[in-house]
Amino acid sequence: MTTVKQFVNEKGEPIYGIMAEFATPAAIYHAAEKLRDQGFTHWDVYAPFPIHGIDEAMGIRRTRLPLIVGSAACVGVVAGYLLQWYGSNIGYKLVTQGKPYGEFGGAGGWESFVPIMFELGVLFAAFATLIGMLALNGLPRHHHPLLSKERFLRVSDDRFVICVEAADPKFDHKATRTLLESLGGTHIDLVEDQ
């Protein structure tokens, strides 16, 4: 079992991480590459617009969300088929389209089940997309420690910020500050976890 080091500031408040501003998208892109190459794993880039290629620069792996959604869609299709098969062959034995009971599709054949199977596949996939996205992103989060920093609030307008979290195994607030300064970061500040 590994334990996370708990860092505190001079006032004894726990530290969430350390943030640094960068002047341009190119500067933050190159800083992200250097942080990735240094082996940092718990950090993020904040910018007012998408930066092309930043995922690769940060070393972000592909998400598992497509597997979750695809699996849920398959479960929805199977559930749609079984629901209709049960209703046609066991629950309410009605002769539909002159087909006998108990065959592959049951009364009426499997072809007549396709619209409901499709709709349940789409419904299950939609719910899996929403719930999976929220779970993988750690949402809902009602407050983020970075929102208490006045300079961070300008990220939605014209700032580029990197925040290295204290949960990172390589985090040391003094060494990380020095690294961010060497990468061209300005206005480097500790972020308290409130």
C-alpha positions, -999 to 999 in steps of 0.1 A, spaced: 0 0 0 14 33 -10 8 65 8 5 100 -7 29 126 8 9 154 24 24 188 17 15 219 37 22 256 33 36 279 59 2 283 75 -3 245 78 -29 243 50 -27 213 28 -13 219 -7 -33 209 -38 -4 217 -62 16 244 -78 5 264 -108 25 284 -133 15 308 -162 29 306 -197 28 334 -222 19 316 -254 3 283 -266 37 272 -280 54 279 -246 29 258 -227 31 231 -254 69 228 -249 66 229 -211 40 201 -213 65 180 -233 92 186 -207 70 178 -178 59 145 -195 96 137 -202 105 144 -165 80 116 -155 52 137 -139 18 120 -141 -7 141 -121 -8 175 -138 -30 194 -163 -29 222 -188 -55 249 -188 -60 272 -218 -88 294 -232 -90 273 -264 -79 239 -275 -42 235 -284 -36 212 -313 -15 182 -302 -15 190 -264 -28 154 -257 3 139 -272 26 165 -256 11 156 -222 13 119 -228 -24 113 -223 -36 78 -232 -68 71 -251 -99 69 -230 -117 37 -221 -151 54 -227 -156 38 -262 -153 3 -247 -178 12 -220 -202 26 -245 -198 -3 -270 -204 -29 -242 -235 -10 -230 -248 -9 -265 -243 -47 -269 -261 -53 -235 -290 -31 -247 -293 -51 -280 -293 -84 -261 -318 -70 -235 -341 -58 -263 -340 -92 -280 -346 -111 -247 -374 -88 -237 -393 -94 -270 -385 -131 -271 -399 -136 -236 -430 -116 -245 -436 -135 -277 -428 -170 -266 -435 -172 -228 -455 -143 -215 -480 -138 -243 -480 -166 -269 -495 -149 -299 -490 -162 -334 -474 -134 -353 -467 -135 -390 -477 -172 -390 -444 -182 -373 -443 -211 -347 -432 -206 -311 -397 -214 -298 -377 -208 -329 -347 -184 -330 -368 -153 -333 -399 -168 -317 -433 -159 -329 -429 -134 -357 -392 -140 -363 -362 -121 -351 -365 -96 -379 -395 -79 -363 -374 -74 -331 -347 -53 -348 -363 -18 -342 -366 -24 -304 -331 -40 -303 -317 -9 -320 -335 15 -298 -324 -2 -266 -289 -4 -279 -289 34 -285 -305 41 -251 -280 20 -231 -251 36 -250 -264 71 -243 -267 64 -206 -233 47 -205 -218 77 -223 -231 102 -198 -224 82 -167 -190 69 -179 -179 104 -189 -189 118 -155 -172 89 -136 -139 90 -157 -137 128 -153 -143 127 -115 -175 148 -118 -195 163 -104 -170 183 -85 -186 213 -68 -154 232 -61 -119 230 -75 -90 244 -55 -77 263 -86 -108 285 -86 -97 302 -54 -67 317 -73 -75 351 -89 -49 346 -117 -64 313 -127 -98 328 -134 -83 346 -164 -76 312 -181 -110 314 -197 -99 347 -213 -62 349 -222 -40 329 -198 -22 295 -202 -16 276 -169 0 243 -159 -9 229 -125 12 201 -111 -7 183 -83 8 174 -50 -6 138 -55 21 133 -81 49 109 -69 76 133 -82 61 164 -66 83 184 -43 71 220 -42 106 235 -42 120 213 -70 88 216 -90 88 254 -87 124 254 -100 115 232 -129 85 253 -139 107 285 -137 133 268 -160 105 260 -185 95 296 -187 67 297 -162 58 330 -145 36 339 -116 43 305 -99 20 300 -70 11 272 -45 -25 262 -46 -40 253 -13 -66 225 -11 -96 241 5 
